Amino acid sequence: MNASLKVQPHHLERSAYLYVRQSSMRQVLENVESTKRQYALRGRATALGWRDEQIVTIDSDQGESGASASWREGFQRLVTDVGMGRAGIVMGLEVSRLARNNADWHRLLEICALADTLILDEDGIYDPASFNDRLLLGLKGTMSEAELHVLKARLRGGILNKVNRGEYRCLLPTGFVYDDLGNVVLDPDSQVRETITYFFETFLRVGSASQTVKVFKKEGLLFPSRMRNAKFLVFQHLTASTALRMLNNPRYAGAYAYGRRHYRKLADGRKVPRKRDRNDWLACIPDAHPGYITWEQYQQNLAVLATNGRGYKVARSSPPREGAALLQGRAICGRCGRYLRLRYATRRGRQEAWYVCDRAHGARGEPCCQSIAGAPIDEAVGALIVASMTPAAVELAWEIRREIEARHDEADRLRLRAIERAKFDADLAQRRFMLVDPGNRLVADTLEQEWNDKLRILADAREQRERSQQQERLILDDAIRDRLIAMTADFKTLWRDPSLANRERKRLLAYIVEDVTLVKLPDEGTTKIHVRFKAGKTETLTAQNPKTSAQQVKTQPEVLELIDKLLDDHTCSQIAQLLNDRGIRPGGCVRPGKSNIRFDALRVSYIAHRNGLRSRRDRLRDRGMLTKPEAAARLGIHEATLTRWVEYGLAKRHAYNDHAFLYEVPDSHPPVKHSSRWDRLTDRAKAAHSERGI
């Protein structure tokens, strides 16, 4: 069919859309002939019968790739207008101008077929509703997409060929630059080199990226940053993200690496990076250029980072922290084999640590394996470490001192570099101010202000160095020296020194102990500790578990024995007074002056009853003592007479509490006192008994 015959009157009633696109801004600037050819299609539309005001040109996608339509606003507008029935014909120089993606291309064809819209390219006019035309357009779209793939593969192949030789130039991290011959060399700035070297030495010492950042912050050191190989350097505070990026970058180990990440485009056009496994890198060439660390040190750093970031389901040896638990990351449950977690609680004004195995409870609702108090465990393991380390205390002391002095010297050297840079900037600002015409106040004032700012930065750098030197000199001359002397004399004293940070104890433990397995024996009140050293040697210890709350308030056997003995001759109130005078407190603890809880008669009586001790009343009854009525009846006298006998010493009574007594009956009657008053009392007592029938 003739192409002009495909254009019908209802097509001419709608607009003609001309879509103009170049794949990149470089093509827009350089391939001007292609742009002219695309705009010349307006003449084709005019020849087919469309008026100039009916021709709509969409050229907002200039510089956009045709690989996808998600980020091309012009193409989306074109599809929308076609779907709304506003377009009679869509014009493009070739299919690749409209789309290089089959999904976008066939979607446009489907919409054009439904809306009865024609498509025009440099070869002719096509009706998507016609099978033959649609088949031809589909083939053109497939060839366009294949062409894009071939172009990319050709360019990619050239890049990968240079990558395999290690010659492809890519962005270098801070600390590296390209020389005049294109070779990778260390940054010529000595401050940059020394700062990066100190960074890796600090990480090797503390074993954590976050702790490295804290060291730089504490020592007042700034870290260099060079954006996209720019010559301008910026010194700023070190961040955790920067530290992790440097530790994971193999370029610092002198290795050429390419393809460590691959990018995927989302539906909205954003690129999302994804890390590749080390075995999937496109290129990794060790010793390709100078580095700050060795390849072996790089591998060790990655292993430390992987260990620090592991989840709780696998073996974990986290970097030492400030917590009181000595076996952080090294305690293993002897029942299920999982690593024990730490729980801290503040009780009685001090922090207590507990080793807890509760993952099965949280995941499956099962009972907790065991919960072990940390203080006895840490004390037993600490004693073992002290015994193991004592022979090497002198050598270790001097090694620590040399390490501390070297660390401070390196930090001071970095501060000197910062002062040198600040002085250079101040001198440069001064020379600029001196060269300006004094009459040009607009420029002179600005340069003078810049000079003052540089001088202020120089003064701050010098002040920071002096302050740091004083602090380090104080630490080295006093605290560290005394500590080293103590270590040389007695390592046990240093280990138990309260001023020694827990992190330092854990660091020392990490070099000696591989892991520690704990098994709690509740029946025996002890915990078995199986220590496995780095060299393979094992040691088994036993630690006494702390008493539970119930056990702490339970009266001790020796106190019960003492109460049982005192009940023979004392009442409960008398026993309470005796116990308090001896410094014994409820629970059996001897804590003079440290507890407000004291014994009283009621507490002693409760303890005796609770533990099955015979009461004092029963003990007195066993010794033949009688109650007051029983004693009066035995003697044939009135109870009041018995009371008077006790007052005059004629009879004995023994108290079994604060207000009750039992009486000891004498073997014979007391002697008769020859007094009229005594006779009258005796006669009255006998008369009273006779009246009662006794």
ABEGO torsion letter per residue (X at the ends): XBAAAABBAAAAABBBBBBBBBABAAAAAABAAAAAAAAAAAAAAAAAGBBAAABBBBAAABGBBAABAAABAAAAAAAAAAAAGABABBBBABAAAABABAAAAAAAAAAAAAAGBBBBBAAEBBBAABAAAAAAAAAAAAAAAAAAAAAAAAAAAAAAAAAAAGABBBBBBBGBBBBAAGBBBBBABAAAAAAAAAAAAAAAAAGBAAAAAAAAAAAGBBBBBBBGGBABBBBBBBBAAAAAAAAABAAAAGBBBBGABBBBBBAAGBBBBBBBBAAABABBBBGABBBABBAAAAAAAAAAAAAAABBAABBBBBBBBABABAABGABBBAAAGBBBBBBBBBBGGBBBBBBBBAAAAAAAGBBBABBBBAAAAAAAAAAAAAAAAAAAAAAAAAAAAAAAAAAAAAAAAAAAAAAAAAAAAAAAAAAAAAABBAABAAAAAAAAAAAAAAAAAAAAAAAAAAAAAAAAAAAAAAAAAAAAAAAAABAAAAAABAABBAAAAAAAAAAABABBBBBBBAAAGBBBBBBBBAAGBBBBBBBBBBBBAAAAABBBAAAAAAAAAAAAABBAAAAAAAAAAAGBBBGGBBBBGABABBBBAAAAAAAAAAAGBBBAAAAAAAAGBBBAAAAAAAAGBBAAAAAAAAAAGABBBBBABAABBBBBBBABBBBBBBBAAAAAAAAAAAAAAAAAGX
